[in-house]
């Protein structure tokens, strides 16, 4: 049933995000840093420096936004894929690869309604620590090379905005369009991701089914979700880098600004080289693999069906 699908998708998203959010934060910071002002050299370096400067909970900055919106986002994504697969199938026959890809395309298109504002807010909160650390480092370097009086002065403490403050400011200055900045880049990432992910998962999962009418074991669904998710994540990583850069409202010292997808692509290619499009690719694979593995296990095991079945019994 649709309610069960939505509940399963929501539970899957909450569990998955809680497990992998620190890696996602590192991915955002690695993708946003540009040549000349590199604060982090790797995933482990980013997490260690984040803990030292911002504490353990600094790794979960922006998690509240993600946890709030990931439920409808994952629910829409998984339920929409099932909806399109159902309507594209002919008399219950097996879907062709093209129809599976079309179903994934439909799911990816539907989810951006929630994904774009969620990513927009999350990126500002995740990257705030990197920008603050960069400013602090630049200020320290300037003080060392300046007069003793300037060196003795303490740098002003910057208050980082909350998700509510960012939302209010965007709505006040740009309206609802402010929350949907980078919508084109989000579509450019999520539609191809879903086109690759859903058909690949469905076919991998079928390999573990002894009978077409019986669900595959949970570990098969988990591994299928991990493999399909990481493959699709790496495949669309260049689009994710572009989306992350376009949705960042604040820039570090001497970092480029972009007017659109083409301008961003051109500047990254010319100033950072083609390898820059795969910044954070392994982090993204590490995020997406367990996230979708957990999502598919919850979704296919059917936790919601169990909970919904228990309700009448409790009432009785």
Residue pairs with C-beta under 8 A, 6 or more apart in sequence:
1 308
2 79
3 304
3 308
4 302
4 304
4 305
4 308
5 75
5 78
5 79
5 82
5 299
5 304
6 75
6 79
6 304
7 75
7 303
7 304
7 307
7 308
8 75
8 78
8 298
8 299
8 302
8 303
8 304
8 305
9 71
9 74
9 75
9 76
9 77
9 78
9 79
9 295
9 299
10 70
10 71
10 72
10 74
10 75
11 298
11 303
11 304
12 74
12 78
12 294
12 295
12 296
12 297
12 298
12 299
13 70
13 71
13 73
13 74
13 75
13 295
14 67
14 70
14 71
15 294
15 298
16 70
16 74
16 290
16 291
16 292
16 294
16 295
17 24
17 63
17 66
17 67
17 70
17 291
18 63
18 67
19 290
19 291
19 294
20 286
20 287
20 290
20 291
21 59
21 60
21 62
21 63
21 66
22 47
22 50
22 59
22 60
23 43
23 283
23 286
23 287
24 66
24 126
24 283
24 287
25 46
25 50
25 59
25 60
25 61
25 62
25 126
26 40
26 43
26 46
26 47
26 50
26 280
26 283
27 280
27 283
27 284
27 287
28 122
28 123
28 126
28 127
28 244
28 280
29 39
29 40
29 46
29 50
29 126
29 127
29 129
29 130
30 40
30 43
30 46
30 279
30 280
30 283
31 240
31 241
31 244
31 245
31 279
31 280
32 123
32 127
32 130
32 244
32 245
32 248
32 252
33 39
33 40
33 130
33 252
34 252
34 254
34 255
34 256
34 271
34 272
35 271
35 272
36 254
37 134
37 252
37 253
37 254
37 255
39 46
39 49
39 130
39 133
39 134
39 137
40 46
40 49
40 130
43 282
43 283
43 286
47 59
49 133
50 58
50 59
50 129
51 58
51 59
53 129
53 133
54 61
54 129
58 129
61 125
61 126
61 128
61 129
62 121
62 122
62 123
62 124
62 125
62 126
62 163
64 163
65 118
65 121
65 122
65 125
65 163
66 118
66 122
69 114
69 117
69 118
70 118
72 114
73 111
73 114
73 115
73 118
74 295
76 107
76 110
76 111
76 113
76 114
77 107
77 108
77 110
77 111
77 194
78 107
78 295
78 299
80 106
80 107
80 110
80 111
81 103
81 104
81 106
81 107
81 194
81 198
83 106
84 102
84 103
84 104
84 106
84 107
85 95
85 99
85 100
85 103
88 95
88 99
88 102
88 103
89 95
89 99
95 103
95 202
97 199
100 198
100 199
100 202
101 195
101 198
101 199
103 198
104 194
104 195
104 196
104 197
104 198
104 199
105 191
105 194
105 195
107 194
107 198
108 187
108 190
108 191
108 192
108 193
108 194
108 195
109 187
109 190
109 191
111 190
111 194
112 183
112 186
112 187
112 190
115 186
115 190
116 179
116 180
116 181
116 182
116 183
116 186
117 179
117 180
119 182
119 186
119 243
119 247
120 170
120 179
120 180
120 181
120 182
120 247
121 163
121 166
121 167
121 179
123 244
123 247
123 248
124 161
124 163
124 166
124 248
124 249
124 250
125 160
125 162
125 163
125 166
127 248
127 250
128 160
128 161
128 250
129 160
130 252
131 250
131 251
131 252
132 158
132 160
134 252
134 253
135 155
135 158
135 252
135 253
136 155
138 253
139 155
140 155
142 150
143 150
143 151
143 153
144 151
161 169
166 249
167 179
170 178
170 179
171 178
171 179
174 181
181 246
181 247
182 243
182 246
182 247
184 260
184 261
185 239
185 242
185 243
185 246
185 247
185 261
185 264
186 243
188 239
188 242
188 243
188 261
189 236
189 239
189 240
189 242
189 243
192 232
192 235
192 236
192 239
193 232
193 233
193 235
193 236
194 232
196 228
196 231
196 232
196 235
196 236
197 228
197 229
197 231
197 232
197 292
198 228
200 227
200 228
200 231
200 232
201 224
201 225
201 228
201 229
201 292
201 296
204 223
204 224
204 227
204 228
205 216
205 220
205 221
205 224
205 296
205 300
206 212
206 216
207 220
207 224
208 216
208 217
208 220
208 221
208 224
209 215
209 216
209 220
215 221
215 300
216 224
216 300
218 297
218 300
218 301
221 293
221 296
221 297
221 299
221 300
221 301
222 293
222 294
222 296
222 297
223 293
224 293
224 296
225 289
225 292
225 293
225 294
225 295
225 296
225 297
226 289
226 290
226 292
226 293
227 289
228 292
229 285
229 288
229 289
229 291
229 292
229 293
230 285
230 286
230 288
230 289
232 288
233 240
233 281
233 284
233 285
233 287
233 288
233 289
234 278
234 281
234 284
234 285
237 277
237 278
237 280
237 281
237 284
238 277
238 278
240 280
240 284
241 268
241 276
241 277
241 278
241 279
241 280
242 261
242 264
242 265
242 268
242 277
245 258
245 264
245 268
246 258
246 260
246 261
246 264
251 257
256 267
256 271
258 264
258 267
268 276
268 277
269 276
269 277
